Amino acid sequence: MKVHKLKDMKDGWFVGNFNPSAYNTSEFEACYKVHPKGDIWDYHYHKEGTEINLLIKGKMRIQDQIVESGDIFVIPPYEIADPEFIKDCEILILKTPSNTKDKYVIDLKK
């Protein structure tokens, strides 16, 4: 058994085809994120990846829908992730496949 510290991972990402990782695989990525109320997060989408999210704690709006603690929401390729954090949030994110180059930020300044 090997023990890792989440604080040693990059931005909460701890499984995937990147370093550092607790488990390296190209099959999927796993991340634990904490977003305080009002946190600003890039609107983005993936061309290949499907993102499966479990809102462990909190309340947020995404794609004009309110999700709360215990809700699971799935964002398929080309759908935009546009989160608004209404309360402090803790989220477990799984993305498949693992591809660190598959994130396309939408520049809202244009």
C-alpha positions, 0 to 999 in steps of 0.5 A: 500500500502507498499513501498519498496526500491530496495536498501534494496533487495538482489542484485536487487531481489525483488519478489520471494520465499526469504527474503527480498522481496517486494512480496513473491511467489513461482511462479516467481522471479523478479530482476532489475540488473545493469551491467557495461561494462566489468562486469564479471558474472558467467556462469550458468544454471537452471535445473527447471527455465526459465529466461525471460530477458528484456534488458532495456538499453545497449548492451550485447552478450549472447549465441553468439548473440548480444542483445540491448536495448528493446530486450527480450531473454528467456533462458530455463532450461539447456541452459547456460547463458554466458553474456558479457556486451559490454556496461553498461546494465540495465536488468529486469529478471523474472524467473519461478518458484522461487527456490533459489537453482536452479542455477548451476555455471559453473567453467571455471577454470577446 
